[in-house]
Amino acid sequence: MVFVNATAWSSHRDDHHPDLAVDYKRCTACYTTVAMGGLSRNNFICAAKIDALFGL
């Protein structure tokens, strides 16, 4: 849950919120930008920040 909370905080700071699915020993974050009709550069930046959290 610490990872999920850190992910939520990071996303909140960037004002860019993923859909999170939390299961036993797994968390999936899905980014999409409705206004862009898919993925934006910011989606990749935020996803990279989540990847960096996982490595801590």
C-alpha positions in Angstrom: 0.0 0.0 0.0 3.0 2.3 0.5 3.7 2.1 -3.2 0.1 2.8 -4.1 0.0 5.8 -1.8 3.3 7.1 -3.2 1.9 6.7 -6.7 -1.2 8.6 -5.8 0.8 11.4 -4.2 3.1 11.7 -7.2 0.1 11.8 -9.6 -1.6 14.3 -7.5 1.4 16.6 -7.5 1.5 16.4 -11.3 -2.3 16.9 -11.5 -2.3 13.8 -13.9 -4.2 10.9 -12.5 -4.0 7.3 -13.7 -6.6 4.5 -13.3 -5.1 2.3 -10.6 -5.9 -1.4 -10.1 -4.6 -2.9 -6.9 -4.5 -6.6 -6.4 -2.5 -8.9 -4.2 1.2 -8.1 -4.9 0.3 -6.1 -8.0 -0.6 -2.5 -8.9 -1.4 -1.5 -12.5 -1.5 2.2 -13.5 -3.1 3.2 -16.7 -2.7 6.6 -18.1 -4.7 8.1 -20.9 -5.5 11.7 -22.0 -9.1 12.0 -23.2 -8.5 15.5 -24.7 -5.6 14.0 -26.8 -7.6 10.8 -27.7 -4.8 8.6 -26.3 -1.4 9.1 -24.9 0.4 12.4 -24.3 4.0 13.2 -23.5 3.0 13.8 -19.9 1.6 10.3 -19.7 5.1 8.9 -20.3 6.7 11.3 -17.9 4.3 10.4 -15.1 4.7 6.6 -15.9 8.5 7.0 -15.6 8.1 8.6 -12.2 6.0 5.6 -11.0 8.7 3.3 -12.4 11.3 5.2 -10.4 9.2 4.8 -7.2 9.1 1.0 -7.7 12.9 0.9 -7.7 13.2 2.6 -4.3 
